[in-house]
Amino acid sequence: MADLVLFVATPLLILPLVFLSRQQFSDQTIYAIVGTLGANGHHLPGMLRAYGDRALFRRFRIRLTVGPIVLLGISVPLLFTNLRDGMEVVLALWGFWHGLMQVYGFLRIYAAKTGQSSPHAARLDWLMCVAWFGAGMICSDGRVFRLLETFHRAGGPLIPVEGINGFRTAWLIGTAVITVVFLVHELQQRSRFQPATAIRWLTMVISFAFWWFAMVMVDNIIVGIALFEIFHDVQYLAIVWVFNRKRVEQSAPVGDLTRQLFRRSRLMLVVYITLVATYGVCSRLPQYLGVDSFEKMMISLIWTSTLLHFYLDGFIWKVREQETRAGLGIGDVSQAPETRPLTEGSVHALKWTPFLLAIIALATSQWWNDYVFSDQVARDAQVLRRYRHLVKVVPDHDHAQLMLGIQLKQQGQTKRPGNPSRRPSCSVTRRTPKLTSTWPCCSRPQRKSMDQSGITGLSSRKTRNEPNLTFNSHWPCSPVANTSNPNTICNKL
């Protein structure tokens, strides 16, 4: 029953909670609370596991000491030079990967509990997670828009619309094929009297369905992100508590803090949740400091915390590890603990290469775009090309239309000569006199509100629907990450 409430059927509790909260609080307030207390706060339990378990720390002491220094050393220069957009792209993609791998981990836990630990089954579970989470991502206009917009701000090239649409189609076809192969495999297992556990099936179905619901079916991106963030955080907080309490009961070589905090006590459970919330509240401090350099240093610490959380979870929770299995109740406690690293030092160092190359490439691209490419007229034209391109990529996303309209207005191009080769446009008139704007691609009936309310009305509506702060692990960026760029969404809303 506890597994159902904390790990599997949590969305059934989250949905009414969030939608009832919307009756009392704004979407921005809900988003900020979830991001502060959950998204940033849930970094702490992973650190308690990594640094509070003596055996684990001895085994990975180089990673656990050098890793934070490297991540902080990367974050600080990017923030103080305002070359941060590339890091936000990396954080977004790594956060997406982090979310799907957590679900994959739970699938493998439930499979291991019933002895279904074949490599083929594990690969199929992994492919299902990648395919379905990826499908939800690429079918979410809001997520695609935000990712591509940040990528373009980092100096990334415009990706052909045909290529994006073709990639989306190929991914969905691949998802269908993988799903069929997975179902055939599960039916074969049943025919061999090796039925899958019901809780594993429920975990997979509910996780995929809830991700799709939050990303694709919920039109409000703030609410969608908050919904899945709560699900992710509750799972993580619960598994860390259960795991560490099991380790303490098994008299494992853990530190004094871990031994005291994770003993069987309701008071300690309250202390645990309080510590998590307190750690999360620290992420709000930059908004109230008022000193730019101190704010940037605090943001760099938040970035480091997020990156370290993603990094640690990549190796401290391996289900195939004997100590991890013992802590989850699926292993033999009497076996000798593993002392070797998962990979050799040089091999593990090579795994940092894609991360470092991506950061260097995107930071260099943004530096060239922001500091070398200095022709203002060319820059303005470039910005318009980007938003026109985004409108073509996600033509049904109202916020893309809004941002293009804002750019046209700022650059004094609210009245443009017609072009018969283009799609019909809608003339948008604000309630304030003598201010009109032309909006391309306004063919959907629901965009009729543009004619009625103009830029002012639509902007007011979308301000409630688009976040200006991103705290969550599925789209992490800093509270003041975009203050230097007047063209970013965060400053427009």
SULNORTA-V769555 format. One line per field, one symbol per residue. ss: DSSP state (h for helix, s for strand, l for the rest). psi: psi as a letter, one per 30 degrees, with the letter a starting at -180 (. if undefined). burial: # if it has 16 or more other ideal C-beta (glycine too) atoms within 10 Angstrom, else .. A space follows every 50 residues. Layout:
# SULNORTA-V769555
ss = ???
psi = ???
burial = ???
This chain:
# SULNORTA-V769555
ss = lhhhhhhhlhhhhhhhhhhhhlllllhhhhhhhhhhhhhhllhhhhhhhh hhshhhhhhlhhhhhhhhhhhhhhhhhhhhllllhhhhhhhhhhhhhhhh hhhhhhhhhhhhhlllllhhhhhhhhhhhhhhhhhhhhllhhhhhhhhhh hhhlllllllhhhhhhhhhhhhhhhhhhhhhhhhhhhhhhhllllllhhh hhhhhhhhhhhhhhhhhlllhhhhhhhhhhhhhhhhhhhhhhhhhhhhhl lllslhhhhhhllllhhhhhhhhhhhhhhhhhhhlhhhhllhhhhhhhhh hhhhhhhhhhhhhllllllllhhhhhhlllllllllllllllllhhhhhh llhhhhhhhhhhhhhhhhhhhhlllhhhhhhhhhhhhhhhhhhllllhhh hhhhhhhhhhlllllllllllllllssssllllllsssslllllhhhhhh hhhhhhhhhhhhhhhlllllllllllllllllllllllhhhhl
psi = eeeeeffdgeffeeeeeefeeffflleeeeeeeeeefdeeegeeeeeeee ffjeeeeeeheeefeeeeeeeefeeeeeefgghfeeeeeeeeeeeeeeee feeeeeeeeeeefggihkeeeeeeeeeeeeeeeeeeefgjeeeeeeeeee eefggklkkkeeeeeeeeeeeeeeeeeeeeeeeeeeeeeefghikkkeee eeeeeeeeeeeeeeeefjejeeeeeeefeeeeeeeeeeeeeeeeeeeefg hlilleeeeeegljkeeeeeeeeeeeeeeeffffeffgefjeeeeeeeee eeeeeeeeeeeeffffgjffkeeeeefgggljfflkkkfklelleeeeef ffeeeeeeeeeeeeeeeeeffeifjeeeeeeeeeeeeeeeeeeifgjeee eeeeeeeeeegghfjkkljffllklkkkklfklhjlkkjlhifkefgffe eefaeeeeeeefeffkkfkjflffikllfgfgffjfgleeff.
burial = ..#..######..#...#..#.....##.###.################# ###..##.##..##..##.###.###.##..###########.####### #############..#....##.##.######################## ######.#.....#...#..#...#..##..#...#.........#..## .###.###.#######.#.#############################.. .#.#...##.##.........#...#..##.###.#........###### #################.#.#.######.##.#....#...#........ ....#..##..##.###.##.........#..##.##########.#### #########....#..........##.###......######....#..# ..###.###..#..##################..#.####.##
